[in-house]
Amino acid sequence: MKKNPKICIFLILFFVAFPTLRPQNAVKAKKVIIYAEKGWQDSGIQLNSDQYYSIVARGSWISGYDKLSMGPEGAGYGTITSNALVGWIVNKKPEKLGYKSYTQDIVERIILIGEGGLFKSYADGKLWLGMGDWSACKECAGQVEVLITVFD
């Protein structure tokens, strides 16, 4: 296959102009299981502010409220109440998932992860994961397997 010199030049100029978009090296990868009924769970991953990380999540869990089975993307409402996989970056274990203890500042820091994607850490701290459910239900069941990759 013949290489197009215009494309090669464009890519070189692109990555020089936008260095933060360069592919980065993975420094750590870890698989964890997140259980629906356990609230916030320590992923074992420590992040630095502005560090990139990717997440891929697969599995299923059942909501305690309506007993619907769903994957880590949740019910699709796009909020913490959607039963999606959510994350939070903080050094100590967060309070249990529950609407009575959350302020607007806390809600704004919760990361809607769903089936995953590429994310940028907003703070130094541990990555905590859980099923987004305002009721912190004990009736929820199931689990998702989560692969976390941290980049330098």
Number of C-alpha atoms within 10 A of each C-alpha: 3 4 7 8 9 9 10 11 10 11 12 12 12 13 13 12 10 10 10 9 10 10 10 11 10 13 10 12 14 13 15 16 17 26 20 30 21 18 22 24 21 18 20 13 17 15 22 15 12 13 15 18 21 17 19 18 23 16 16 18 24 21 25 19 12 8 12 13 16 17 20 30 23 29 17 13 11 13 18 21 17 21 32 28 26 25 24 26 24 17 14 11 14 15 10 17 20 15 14 9 9 14 9 7 8 11 13 10 14 17 18 20 24 25 19 19 12 13 15 15 17 16 17 15 17 20 23 24 25 29 37 29 26 17 17 20 18 12 13 24 18 17 21 22 16 22 17 22 19 22 16 13
